[in-house]
């Protein structure tokens, strides 16, 4: 293959090096501003696979320009996207036996049918189930869950089902946000196991969907032509959407941190891998998929996955030994399955 001329070679070489530098700049900017700048707040919910689209052309350019080792630059960039931007995890599965199998799922109002949703969940033989966004299907879902799990609590948009006795749910006290009284979107309760009580939190904060609707306005084409998109006229609504999500999540995390029991927190947290809010609120918690999963752990949207919104977390004792996502086709979310030791032996 004929080598490019001197000017073209320099241009292509610059392009090859610009790819990783631009990725690093975008990643750093989003991580630093995702909770403060409206554009970044939305960008972290876009498909991260898009960062890989230039890679094949950059690889070809590197091979054409030479030397051969230059191809390591775009290949390293791909690894950066896979591990840091997309959040790939590789964990060695523990040989320890699990005390508890936990499933968490946003059931999307059980539009696929309560029986079908619960049957799909029960295929994983759970000891503990957390459901969110149950809408008006609470009693139907509870009845189906009781065929395998004796203890079921329905409260608002949440269901918790367990093999072990459950306490009455506690609702967080209301607080003021933007001068209005609001109750954080989570419930807490206790599960009485043979080894002692365990605190449970079922969490589902405000959705970023409303922020995207605000930016979309009358349609992206009209918003661009009118200039409203570039003027950031939806910025205030996006900021309030972020504040609402922060309010819900920080309230749940603060309540869980103040306890003294082994604690499991599960739910649709509506945060992506790129959002710094997760680290700020739940940095002290262990994450089932990060600790014991393999892959990306994407849970939404279930047809074309690109976001890990749903999580199972723990603090003060429980140790995850396995975790994976499943339940495709039962909701617009996948479910998260985690196996854990409630009281792992001390080392």
N, C-alpha and C positions, 0 to 999 in steps of 0.2 A: 504494500500500500504506500502510495506517495505521501511523504511527510508534508505537513503544511508549511507555508512560507513563514518567514521570521515574524512578521506583524501578526498574522493569524495565530501563530503558535503562542505568542505572548498573550493574545486575547483569550485563547482557549485555556491557557494555563491560569490566567487570572480568574476565568469562570470556574475552573475546577476548585480553586482555593476559596472563591467567594461563597460556594455552596455551604461548607461547614461553618464559615464565619457568620453567614446570615442566619443559619439555624441556631447557632449559639446566641446571637443577638436577640432573635425572636423569642427563644426559650427563656432567656434571662429577663427580657422585658415583660413577658406574660406572667412569669412567676412573681415578679416584683409588683405588678400593677393590676392583677386580675380582680382584686377586691376594691380597687380605687378608681380605675378608669373604665368607663362604660364599654368602650370598644374591646378592651382586654377581657372584661367580664363575660362578654359573649363569645369571644374568640376561643376561649378554653373549652367550649362545648362543640366546636366544629370538628369534623373528622380528622384525626391526627395522621391518618394514612396519606392525606394530601401532601405532607412534607416529603413523602417518598417519590412523588411523581417525577421530579427532575432527575432522580438518581440514575436511571438507565442512560439518559443522554450524557450526563456528567461522566459516567464510567466510560462510554464510548469516546468522549473527548479526551479523557485521560490516557486511554490506550493509544489513540491516534497521535497525541502530542508526544508521549513518552517523557522520561524513561518509564519502564514498566511499573516500577515501584510507585509511580504517581497515582496508580489506580487505588492504592491504599487510602488515599484521601477521601474519595466518595464512598468507599466501602466502610471506612470508619464513621462517616457521616450517617450511613444507614444504621449502623449499630447504635449510634447516639440517639437517633429517632426511635428505634425499637425499644431501647432500654429506658431512656429518660423522658421522651415525649409521649410514647405510647404506653409505657409502664410495664414492660415485660418482666415477669417474675419466674425464677427457677429455684425451687426449694426441694431439698431432699426430704422425702416423706419419712416421718418418724416410724420406728418399729413398735412404738408403744401402742397399747390398745386404748381405744377411746372410751371415756365414760359417758359421753353425750354426743348425739348427732343433732345438729341444729340446722333448720332451714328457714331462710328469710326471703320474702317475695312481695313485691308490689303487684297485686292481682288485677289492677286496672278495672276495678268494679266488677270483676268476674264476668266480663262480657262473653267469655268462651264457655260459661256455665260453671256453677259452683261445684257440681259433682266432678266434672272433668279436671278442674283446677286442683281440687283436693286429692283426687286419685293420682295425678301427676306428682304432687308433693309427697304423698305417702309411699310412692315407689322407692323413696330413699330411706325408708324406715326411720323417720325422725323421732327423737325423744322430746323435742321442743320446736315449735313452729311460731314464727312471727309473720303476720300478714299486715300489709298497709293498703290504703285506698280501697276499702271494702264496699264503700257507698252503702246501698240499702241491702246488701247481700249478707249482712252479719249473721243472722239466724240460720240462713241456708248453709253458709260455710261452717258455722259451729256444729250444726247437725251432722255434716259429712265428716268433720274432724273427729267427732266423738265416737265414730265407729272404730277408731284405733287409739285415740288419745283421750283419757278419761276426764281431763280437766281443761276447760275452755273458758276464756274470758273475752267478752266482746265489749269494746268501749270506743265510741265515736268511729273514727276511720280505721281502728286497729282491732286485730284479733291476736291473742296469744293462746296457744294450746300446748299441753304438756302431759307427760306420763305421770308427773308428780303434782301434788297439790299446789295450787296457786292462791295467793292472797288477793284481796280486792285491789283493783288498780287505783293508783294515786295520780291525780292530775296536777300539773304544776300550777303554782299561783300566777295570776295575771300580772303583767308589768306594762309600763307605758313605753310606746314606740311611736315617734312622730306626734306626740301629744295625744295618742289614743291608746286605750287599754287593749292589750292583746295577750292571749294565752299561748305559750310555746307549744308547738305541735309534737308532743310525745307523751307517753304514759310510762309509769314505773310500777313495778310490783315485785313480789318475792316468790320464789319457787322453793318448796321444802323438799330437799332430796335426802336420801339416807345419810349422806355425809354432812348435812347441814344446809342452811338457807343460802340461796343465791339471788342476788339482785338482778332484775331484768329491766331493760329499757327498749321500748319500741318507738322508733323515731321516723318521722317523715316531714321535713321542712318544706317551705314554699318552693314551688317549681320555677326554674328559669324559663319555662315556656312562655310565661307572661311577659318577660323582658323581650323575647324574640318577637312576640306579637306587637309590642310597643314600637320596636324598630321597623318592623314590616309595614306598619301603618296602613296606608291604602294600597300597598303592594310595593315591592322593592323598586320596580321600574319607575313608578310615580314618585317615590321618595327620592330617588336619585335625580330625576329630571327637575323636581322642584327645589332640590338642594337641601331639603330637610334632613336627609341622612347625614350629609357632611357637616351641617350646622349642629348636629348632636341634639336635636330637639327632643329626642326620646331619652336623653341621658339621665334626666331626673327620675323617670320611671324605672330605668335599669338600676340606678343607684338604690332606689327604695326596694327593688326586688332583691338585690344583694344584701341590703341591711336586714330584710325580713328573714332571709335564709341564715344569716349570721346570728340573728337574735334567737331563732329556734335551736340551732345547733350548739351555740355556746351555752344556752340555758340547759340543754340536755347534758352536755359534757360536764358542766359545773356541778350539776346535781349528782351525776355518777361519781365524780371525783371526790365529792364530800362524804360519800358512804364509806363503810368499813368492810362490807361483805365482798366475796368474789362477785364480779359483775360482768354481765354480758349485755352488750348494746348492739342492736340490729335494726336494719331498716333501709329504706331508700333515702340516702343522704343528699341526693341531688347535687353532688360534688364530683367533679372529674379528677383524674390523676394529677392534672396540672394545677388545680386550685390550691393556693396556699392556705385557704381557710381550713381545710382538713387538718393540716399539720398544726395550725394554731389552736384548734379546738380539741383535737383527738391525738395529738402527738404523743401523749403518755400511754395510749392504748396499743395493744397488739392487734394486728389486722389478720384475719384468718387467711386470706389469699396471699398476702405479702409474706406471711410466715410459713405457709404450708401448701401453697398452690403452684401450679405450673402453667405459664401462658400469660395472657393479658387480663383475664378475669372480666372481660367486657360483659355487661348485663343489659345494655340498652343502646338503641332500639333492637328488639329481638330479631327482626328480619335482616337487618344489616348492622351488625354490632360495631360500636366504636367508643362507647363510654362505660366506665366502671362506676356506676352510681350507687349500686347496692352493696352493702358491706355487713360483715359480722365482726364485732370488736370485743375485746375482753381486757380486764384489768384486775389486779389483786389475786393472782393465782392461776386461773385457767390457762392452759397451754394448748395451742392448736397443733394437731398432728396430721390433718389432711383438710383440703378445701378445694372446691370446684364449682363451676356454674352448670346449670341444667334447666330443665322444664321449658325447652323451646316450644313455642306455639300455644302456650297456655295463657299468655299475657303479652303486653308490649315490652315487658321486662322479663329477663331470665331470673331464675331463683339462684340464691347462693346457698351452698351446702358446706357445713363445717363440722369436722369431728374434733373433739377436744377432750383433754384430761381436765377434770374440774379441780382435782387436788393432786398435781404431779408430785412425785417424790422429790424431796429436797436434795440438792447436790452439794 
